[in-house]
């Protein structure tokens, strides 16, 4: 039980650190330096004003995808069983965090699909690969 909890915590921490790093890189290199997205309020204003380029918004989705996969992978690597269940928990947490983001900062409609839909399957894929590709009883 303790190892499963550690696996979930490590997977979530991995995913959220990756989101922060990848989003930060995207903000630095894909958004004009005169656009301030340093706080939630400023980011919301920039989105509403149309100052965030589509490539930067897509970059956020890619960050979520990578983070979901990596979180599921790390959880499965640490766990000795229940790999897919733990990866599912990671994917669900990522979807919940993304929903919060979408409800807090206005995004284009397409982002709701592109950002959200791949996360759970990618977390499960990460879990499967992290577990060594097993899909038997130890993978459930």
C-alpha positions in Angstrom: 0.0 0.0 0.0 2.8 2.4 0.9 4.6 1.8 -2.4 1.4 2.5 -4.3 0.9 5.8 -2.5 4.5 6.7 -3.2 4.0 5.8 -6.8 1.0 8.1 -7.1 2.7 11.0 -5.3 5.8 10.6 -7.5 3.7 10.4 -10.7 1.8 13.5 -9.8 4.9 15.4 -8.8 6.6 14.4 -12.0 3.6 15.5 -14.1 3.2 18.8 -12.4 6.9 19.6 -12.5 7.0 18.8 -16.2 3.9 21.0 -16.9 5.6 23.9 -15.1 8.9 23.5 -16.9 7.3 23.0 -20.4 4.8 25.7 -20.0 7.5 28.0 -18.7 9.6 27.3 -21.7 6.6 27.8 -24.0 5.8 31.2 -22.3 9.5 32.2 -22.7 10.0 31.2 -26.3 6.5 31.2 -27.9 4.9 34.3 -26.4 6.1 37.8 -27.1 8.3 39.3 -24.4 6.0 42.3 -24.0 3.0 40.0 -23.0 2.9 39.4 -19.3 1.6 36.1 -18.2 3.3 36.0 -14.8 0.1 35.8 -12.8 -3.2 34.1 -13.3 -5.0 37.5 -13.8 -2.4 38.7 -16.3 -2.5 35.4 -18.2 -6.3 35.6 -18.3 -6.2 39.2 -19.6 -3.7 38.2 -22.3 -5.9 35.2 -23.4 -9.0 37.4 -23.5 -7.1 40.1 -25.5 -6.0 37.5 -28.1 -2.3 38.1 -27.3 -1.4 34.4 -26.9 -0.4 32.8 -30.3 -2.0 29.5 -31.3 1.4 27.8 -31.2 1.8 28.7 -27.5 -1.6 27.4 -26.7 -0.8 24.2 -28.6 2.5 24.0 -26.6 0.5 24.0 -23.4 -1.5 21.0 -24.7 1.7 19.2 -25.6 3.1 19.9 -22.1 -0.1 18.3 -20.7 0.3 15.3 -22.9 4.0 14.7 -22.0 3.3 15.2 -18.3 0.4 12.8 -18.3 2.5 10.1 -20.1 5.5 10.7 -17.8 3.4 10.7 -14.6 1.8 7.4 -15.5 5.2 6.0 -16.5 6.8 7.0 -13.2 4.0 5.7 -11.1 4.2 2.3 -12.9 8.0 2.1 -12.5 7.7 2.6 -8.8 4.7 0.4 -8.2 4.9 -3.4 -8.0 1.3 -3.9 -9.0 -1.8 -2.1 -10.0 0.1 -0.2 -12.7 -2.9 0.8 -14.8 -5.0 1.8 -11.8 -2.2 4.1 -10.6 -1.7 5.5 -14.1 -5.5 6.1 -14.3 -5.3 8.1 -11.0 -2.5 10.2 -12.5 -4.4 10.8 -15.7 -7.5 11.7 -13.7 -5.6 14.2 -11.6 -4.1 15.7 -14.8 -7.6 16.0 -16.4 -8.9 17.6 -13.2 -6.1 20.2 -13.1 -6.6 20.9 -16.8 -10.4 21.4 -16.2 -9.5 23.9 -13.4 -7.2 25.7 -15.8 -9.8 25.8 -18.5 -12.5 27.1 -16.1 -10.1 29.7 -14.7 -8.4 31.1 -17.9 -10.4 31.3 -21.2 -9.0 29.0 -23.9 -10.2 28.4 -27.4 -12.9 25.7 -27.7 -10.5 23.5 -29.7 -8.2 23.4 -26.7 -10.9 21.7 -24.6 -10.6 18.7 -26.9 -7.0 18.8 -27.8 -5.8 19.5 -24.3 -8.1 17.2 -22.4 -8.9 14.1 -24.4 -5.4 12.6 -24.9 -4.4 12.9 -21.3 -6.0 9.8 -19.8 -5.0 7.5 -22.6 -1.5 8.9 -22.5 -1.2 8.3 -18.8 -2.4 4.7 -19.3 0.1 4.2 -22.1 2.8 5.6 -19.8 1.7 3.2 -17.1 1.7 0.2 -19.5 5.2 1.1 -20.8 6.5 1.8 -17.3 5.2 -1.6 -16.2 7.1 -3.2 -19.0 4.1 -3.6 -21.3 2.4 -6.1 -19.1 -1.4 -6.1 -19.2 -2.1 -9.1 -17.1 -3.2 -9.3 -13.5 -0.3 -7.3 -12.1 -1.1 -4.5 -14.6 -4.6 -3.9 -13.4 
